[in-house]
Each structure stands twice: as structure tokens, then as C-alpha cells.
Amino acid sequence: MRKHILLLVFACALALTGVLPAIARADDAKPEYTQLSQLTGLEVGTVLGTTYDSDVLNYVPDGPTFKYYSEMSEMLIALKRGGIAACCLDKPVADIAVSRNVGLTLMPQDAGLDANAVALPKGSRLTKSVSEIVSMLVNDGTMDQLEQEWCNSPEQNRSLPEKDWSTTNGVIRCAVDDATEPMSYRNEKGELVGLEVELANIIAKELNCELVLIPMSFDSVMSALSTNSVDMAIAGISITNERSELYDLSPAYRSAKVTLVTRDVSATPNNLLSRLSSMIVSSFARYGHGETLLSGLLITLLLVATSIPVGLAIGTGLASHIVLLSDPFDFGEQEGRRGFVKNTRNIIRAVLIGFETLMLEVPIVIVLLILRYLLFDIASVPGVVVSFVGLAAALAASVSNIIREAVESLGSHPWELAASLGYTRWQTIHYVILPLVYKTNASSFHAAIVQTVFDTSVVGLIAVNDITRAADLVRARTTEALPAMFVTTSVYLILSKLLSMALKAYTNKNEQRESTV
């Protein structure tokens, strides 16, 4: 912990003293590369799941190699740091990225057009209706109007029209990427807005369905379609032959111009202190991202406050049952027990140990994905509930394992002593074994509890807006990693430190009370 804090302080000191590079915008931008042919042999970035790499290679077959990123903000940060020569984006998205990132500009030559479609699971009952609606919206000019409103004259805090239709035909679940302005993103109020979000609303209105938007990263959209976790997806999905074989695709609702972003060589170095101040003002004052981070923090605190006590209780109960089912000591019940009952107890014990082992060996990320996409319906069960279940189960397995290993190290003496005093099995485990285990293994329990705090950082993978996911959303809007990541790191350091201090104080208090007794 101390090492991490020192590294963080050192990094901030470098930034404030101007050791790290900073850039000031010039009056006239000068692209580092102006033609696609100039990228031959260089590395170009693109977002995982898009087909922009193929579009570029159609113009220059022996052109660049590609590096794939799960998030646009990560790609833009790599570009600014010189990790790649250029990156591929949809034209409206590229315009906003350049306007918010000093030192970046557009390449004059684009890579043509890329057709976007609504994607549905293969054989969906909605495919024909959705396709007809999309064709109608294209033909009557609605899509051109949406393009004009969202892409050609974007506003920071635009909202969607009020819902004014009946929902007599049930629910339609739509996956969207909530970090690609102006296509689909969160405004200052935290509402999902954008061209593709409004398109989803129009489709739901035409179908007389209630719309449930499922925000997720772009690289998760296709897996959600494959598992039928969503009814459709509107996330800049390009039409390809391969995708047509795996999913149902509507007619194209828009043609995206594939634009390349590169560095502006006319930009000049500047002191990073002014840049850092500008980043903080932009992130937390001008665009109201402080509210986004605050809402994420509240979700994180909620998950910590609920999953830890429940996980401790379940883990204690799980270990108690496993220990008692293993006959740790003969309390005068062995002779009268029938073979069938004994075998049943052994089976139950094996199942409980199997659950504990599985939860210990499977990463929490995989546990959450299984719970979200396989065991729970993605629309009817809130992501926070799924996260709570996963975190509590993971902590319960750790606690159970700690208790079982500690009980094995105790041997038979505590059981014999309790039996001589007339204790039953449950009285022995409750009044003798568990207090002894808690006292001698306090540090192990503390580590498991603190680990649960850090495990909350991955719940954003299942569309939970915790503090880490909130930071990702802010970073996606500003494409500056430092402010949001600094806040997130500080939150986890403070939470873990406060929790460790509270656990240590509680342990010391118990030891003092026992010594006085």
C-alpha cells in the first residue's frame, strides 16, 4: 500500500513540474500525415470490433499494421503519446475528439464510407419489423434529420424527446455503447442520448414496445447478441458478410465516413501545470463530470457496504456446515447413524467444497460475466444486484476457505474439550471454534475483506456504473486519463486504508477486552 501511494505522489510531482510533455494548440493545424499512403509500415489504431482496418486497407493494400483498442479514449491517449501514427474514427466522433484534444487533427484524406446497421440475434422475430422501420426512416428523411441534429450541430447537454407511445407489445432490450459521442453517450444529467439512442426510441415507438437500453462497451455488444441477452444492438455496427452469417442485420441506417486522426505537428510544448488545470476544469466543472464520478462512488460504496457483511455471514455458515459434515469429533452420535444418512452428508459436503473451490479459482470477472449473461436475465435483474451476488459469493468462498484451513490446524483438542463440557456440535463451532479462528487469523480475514473493495472495480464490465466505470465514461468524453483516474485511484486507496484501520481497531479492541476479562 505504501509503495503504491509513493508511486502515485511521484507521478503527480512529475506532472506538476513539467517533466511530462504537454501541448498547446496552434492557430493553423498541420497534420503529421496527410495521405493514407504515408502510413505504410506504420501502426494505426482502431477500436476492437469495427471494420475500419479493412476500409483503410482497401485504399492501401500494403499499408499500415493495426493495433486494436477496447475503448476509443485509450486509443486517443496512445496517439497523443506517440504510440501509434494515427487512428480511425467515424467522422462526427473524430470531429469531437479533435476539438477536445489539443495536439490532434484530422487527416485530409479519409478511407471512404462504412455502412451501419441495426443488429439482431439470428432468426429474431423482430428482424422483419425492424428492417421495415429502418428503411422507412431512411426513405422519409428522418435519418438525415437525426444526422443533422446530432452530428452537424451537436450540443453538450441535449436531451431526447419525451416518450409518448403505448407499450402494449412488451419490452425490447437494446444494447448501446454509452461512450461514443455523438452517437450514444451520457449527457450532463447522466441520461443516455445520441443519434443511435434516439433511433432506438423511434424503433420502440413504431413497435409499441417499452425500450430498455443496455449500455456496454463496444466489444461486448456481439457477445450479448450471441447469447440472446439483448433483442437488438445499435452501436455503429458495420455491415459485413461474416456478421450477416452470425446475426440478422437491418438495411443501413447511415453511412459513416471513416476518418483518420493524427497528431498536429504545429502544436507546441507547454507547461503541464496549465494543462492539468484545464483538464480538471473541463472534467469536473465545465462538463459536470464530477456528478458522474459521484454517482459511481455511491454505487461502489453501496456494493462494499452490502457485499462484505453478507459475504462474511455466508462464508461463516458455509464453513460451519462443511466442518460439521466432516465429523470433526464423535459426539456420541456415530453409532446410531445409518449409512444412507452418512453418505448424504458426504455428498452435501462435497458439493459445498466444490462451490468454494470453484469460486476461489475462477476470476471475479468471469464470475460476474457468467452471472450476468448466463444465470440472470440481463434486463429484469439490475446489474447492481448481479454485482452484489458475485462479490458476496467470492468473499464467502475466501472466508470459508480460511476458516476450514484454520479448523484443520487446530486438531481435535478443542472438540474434545467442548464435548467434555457437554457442548453440542453447533455450540462447539459457535462458541469455541469460530472465536478461536477469528482471533488467530484476523489478518487473513482483513485481506479478504479489502480484496472485495478492489474487486468492485470490475463490475463496470456488466454495465454497472461504479466509480471505475464512471471514470471510464469521463475519460471517453475528455480522452484525458489523469483527472478521472487520479480520483478513482484515490477513492480505492482511501477506502482500503479506512477499512484496514477500522478492522485493526476492532481487532485490538477485542484483544483488550479479552485481556481485561
N, C-alpha and C positions, 0 to 999 in steps of 0.2 A: 504493500500500500504506500509506504513512504517513498519507495523508488518511483512509483507512478506519479505521485504528486510533484517530486523534484523534476521529472521529465516534462511535466505539463508547465511548471513555472519557467523552466529553461526555454521551452518553445515560445512561450509568450514574451520572454525577455528578448529573444532573437527578433521577434516580430516588431516589438516596440522600438528597438534600437536601429531598425532599418537594415539588418543583416539579410533578411529575406527580400526577394525582389518585389517591387511594386511598379505600377504603370499609370501613367497619366494619358488621357485621351488627347489626340491631336485634332486640329481643325479638319484636316482632309485625310481620311483613312487611306492607307496604301496596303493592299493585300500582299502577304508574303508569297502567295501563289495565285496566279490569275487564270491558268488553263489546267484542265484535267490531266493533260499530257505531262505537266510538270511534276505530278505526283508519282510518276513511275518509279518503282523501287522504294518508295516511302511508305510509312504506316499511317493509315487513315482510320478514324474511329467511327463506329456505328452502333446503334442500340440493338441489343440482342433481340431477335425476333422480327426485325424489319428486313426488307429486301433491298435496301439502298445500296448494299455492296454490289449486287447484281446489276443495278441500274448504272453504277459508275463503270463497271467492267464492260458494259455494252458499248460505252464510248471509247474506252482504252483497255482492250483485252489484256494487254501486258502491263497494266497499270500498277496501282499500289497493292500492298497487302493490307488486311483489315484486322483491327483489334476490336473486340466486342465488349460492350458495357451493358450492365443490367439497368443503369439509370443514366438519363441524359446529363444530369448535373455532374456525375462522376466523369463523364466523357469530356465535358467542357472544362472541368478543372484540369484534366490531363492535357488538354490542348493549350491552356494558358501556361502550364508549367513546361511545355516543350516535349511532352511525352509522345505526342502524335503531331503530324503535319497539318491535318485538317479533320473535320468531322462532318457527317451527313445528317441533315435535318429537313423536315418539312418547312417550306418557305415561311409561313406565318410564325412557326415556332422559332425558326432561325432569326427572323427579324427581332423578336422579343429578346432572344438570347444575346444578340449583338448590342441591342440598346441598353442592356443591363450589365454588360461585361466590358469594361474598359480594356482595350488591347486586343479585341476581336473584331473581325469584319467579315463581310460576305465575299466569296469568290465571284467574279463576274460571270463565269461560265457555270451553268447548272448541269444536272445529269438527267434532264428530261422529266417526265411525269410518271407518277405511281398511283394506280387506281386503288381506292379504299372501299371496302365492303363491310356490311354487317355480317358477322359470322354466327352460325348456329350449330348445335350438335348435329351430327349426321342423321338424316331421317327425321328431323324435328317436324312436329305437326304445325309449327309456326312458319316454316320456311316459305311456303307459297304466299301467305298473307303478308309477311314482312317484305318479301321481294316486290309484291304489287304496290305496297305502300311506298317503298323507296323509289320505284320507277315513277310513281305519281308525283312525288316530291321533286324529283329531278325535272320532270317534264313541265310541271306548272310553275317552275321558277323558285320554289320555296328554298331549295338548297343554295341557289345563287344568292338569295336574300340573306340566309344564315351566314354564308361566306362573307358577305359584305359587312354584316353587323359584328361578327366575332373576329374576323381576320383582318379586315381592312380599316376598321375603326375601333380597335379594342379599348375597353375601359377597365380600369383596375378592379372596380367593385360592382360589375354588372350582375344582376340577378335574373333568374328565369321568370317567365310569366306564371301567374297563379294557376294551379291545377283546377280545371273547371269541367271535368268529364266524369261520367259514371264508371264504376269498376265492377260491372256485373259479370265480366268474363274471367275473374280470378286475378292471379298475380303473375307478373312477368319479371324475371330476375335478369338484370343486365350488368355485365362486367364492364368497368371503365377504368382507365388509367387516370388517377387523380393528380398527376404531376406533370401534365403536358399542356401548358397554356399556349394558345387559347382554345385548344381542342377539348380538354377536360381537366379541370383544376378546381381548387378551392379558393373562393374569394375571401375578402377580409372577415366576413361573418362565419367562415368555415363551411359555407354551402358549396356543394358540387355544382359547378356551372361549366359552360363552354359549348362550342358548336355541337360536339358529339353528345353531350348531355341533353341539350335541347332536342336533338334528333331522337334520342331515346324516349323523351317525353312525348314527342309527336307520334311516334310509333305506338306507344302505350295508349294514347288518346284514341287513335284510329282503331285500335283493337278493343277499346273499352276495358282495359286491364289496369290494375294497380301496379305502378312501377316501383321496383326495389333495386336501387343502384348498389352494386358491389364493387367498391374501389379496391384495386390491386395493382401491383407492378406489372408492366407490360409483359415480362417474361412468364408471368403466372396465368395469363389470360387463356392461353391454348390448353393448358392442363385442366383448367376449370371447365372448358368446353368438353374436353375428352371424357371427364368424369361426370358430365351432366350436372355439375354443381350450379351452372347458370343456364338460362334459357337462350341468351344471346350475348354477344360481345360487340361493343362499338369502341374501338381503340386504335384507329388508324391501321387496321389490318389490311395488308396488301393482298391483292388477288394473284394467286399463283396456281399452277397445275397441281402441285403437291398438296396445297391446302384444300383445293377443290375435292381431292380424293378423300381427305380426312374429315372435312367439315362441309356443311351447307353454307354457301356464300350468296349473298344478295347481289343484284346489279350494283355497280359502283355508284356511291352517293357523292363522291368528289374525286377530282384528280389532283393529287398532291405534287407540287413541283419540288423535286429533290435538289436541295441547295446545300452547298458546302461552305462551312465556316472555317476561316483560317486566322492566323494572327495578323495584327496590324503593325507593320514594321515601322510606321511613323510614330507610334506611341513611344513616349519617353519615360525613363525611370523616375520614380518619385519616392519620397519618404513614406514608409509603410504606416507610420502613425496616423497620417491623414486618411490613408486608405482604410485603415481599421476603423477609424471614427465614422467614416462614410458608410462602411458595411454595417456597423451597429445601428446607426440611424435608419438606414434603409431597411434593415431586418425587423427592428423592434418598434420603430416609431412611425415612419412614413407609410409602411405597408401593413402595420398591425400584426406582424408575425409573433409578437410577444403573446398574444391571446392564443395562437395556435400552440405554442410551446407550453403555455399554462394549462390548456385543456389536456395536452398529452401528459403533463406532470400529474394531474389529478387522476388520470386513468392508471398511471404507474403506481401511485400511492394506494389507490383502491385495490389493485391486484396484490400488492405487498401486504396490505392490512388484512386481506381476506384469505389469501392462499397460504400464508405462513401458519396461522393458528389452526386452520383446517388440516393442512398437511402434517403438522405435528401430532394432532389428535388421531388422524387416520394411521399415521406411521406407528404410533404407540400401540394402537389397537391391533394393527396388523402383526407387529412383532409379538405382542402378548399372545395372540391366537396361535401363531406358529410355534412359539416356545411351549405353550401348554399342550399343543397337539403332538409334540415330540416326546412326551412323558419324561420330563427332566428329573422327576423323582417319584417314587412309588408312595402314594398317599393312602395305601390300603385299598385301592380300587382295582388293582391289576387283575387279581384272580377272578373277579366277577365279571370282567369284561368279555363279551363274546367276540369271536374272530371277525364277524361281519362289521361290528362297530369299530373295531381297531383298524380294519382295512379302510373303512370310510374316512376315519380320521387321518390316515396316512395320505389318502387321495386329496383331501381338502388341504392338508399341509403342503403337498407337492404343488397344488395349484397356486396357493398363496406365495410360495417361494418362487414359482415361475413368474408370477406377476412382478414381484420385487426385482428379480434378476433382469427381466425384460426392460423395466423402467430404468434400471441403473445402466444398462448397456446401450440403449437407444438414445441418441442425442435428443435434447429437448425440442430442437427444430423439427425433427422427424415426428416426434410425438404430437406436436401441435398440428402439423400438416395432416397426419392420419385422423386426428380427432375432427379437424375442420372439414376435410374433403371426403372422408370415408365413413365416419361414425355419426357425425352430426350433419343435418341439413344446413346448407350454407345460409339460407335466408331466414329460417324460422328460429335458429338459435343465435343470439348475439355473439359476436366474436369475443367480447369480454368474458362471457360465461365459458366459452371454449378454452380461453387462456387460463382462467381460474382453475378449471378442471385439470388441465395439463400441468400447470405449475404445482398445484396441490398434490397431484399424483406423483410427480417427480420428487418432491420433498418427502412425501410419505415413504417412498421406496428407500431414500437415503437414511431417514430416521430409523426405519425398520431394520435395515442392514446394520447400522451402528449398534442398536440395542441387541440384536441377535448375536453379533460377534462378541459384545461385551458379556452377555449372559454365558456364552460358551467358555469364556476365560475365567468366570467366577468359580466353576466347578460345582460340586454337589453340596458343599458345606452350608451355604445359605438356605438351601432347600431342606436339608436335614434339621437345621436349627429351627426353621419355621414349622416343620412337621412336629417337632418335639413340643412346641408351644401350642399346638392344636390348630394351626392355621390351615385353611383350605388352599387349593391351588390358586384361586383368584386372589385371595387375601395375601398369599405369599408374593405373587407377582406385583400386586398393587402397593403393598406396604413395605416390602423388603427389597425385591429385586430392582424395580424401576427407580426408586430413590437412590439406590446404590449405583446404578448405571448412570443416571443423570449426573451424579456428583463426580464420578471418576472419568466421565467422557464429555465434560462440558465443552471443551474446545472443539471436539468433532461436531457436536450439535450446532455450535456457533457458526462453524464454517459452512455447514449445510444450509443454515438459515440465510447467511449472507449471500451464498451462491444463488439462492432463489431470487434475491434482489437483482442480481446481474442477469438471471435468466429472463426477466421481464423484457430485456432489450430486444428479444427476437420475436415478440408477439405481433409486431408490425407485419410479419410475413403472412398473417392470416387476416389482414385488413383491420387491425386494432390500432387506434390512434394513440399509442403510448408516447412517452417522451422521445424515444428514438425515432419512431415513425414521424412524429411531429417535426423533428429536426430534419429528417429527410425531405419532408414537404417544403420546409423553409429553404433548404439547400437547393431543391429543384426550382424554386421561384427565383432565388437570388444567384444561384450557381456559385456561391461563396461558402466554403465549408467551415471556416473558422468560427464565426459567431454562434451558429446553432450547435456545432459540435462541442464548442467550449462550454456552452450551457448544459448540454447533455452529459458531458464528462463530469462537470461539477456536480450535477444532480446525483449521479451514481456514487461519486466519491463521498459526498456528504451523507447520502442515505446509508451507505455501507458503514461509514465511520460512526454515525449516530447509533445505528443498530448494534454495532460491535460494542460501543461504550455502554449501551443500555443492558445488553446481555452480560457483560462483565460486571457491571454494578449489581445486577440481580444475583449473579453467582456469588459475589463477595458478601452480599447481604445475607444470603442463606448460610454461608460458611460461618459468618459472625454469629448468627442466631443459634446455629448448632453448637458453636464453641461455648456460648454462654449457658446453654442448656446442659 
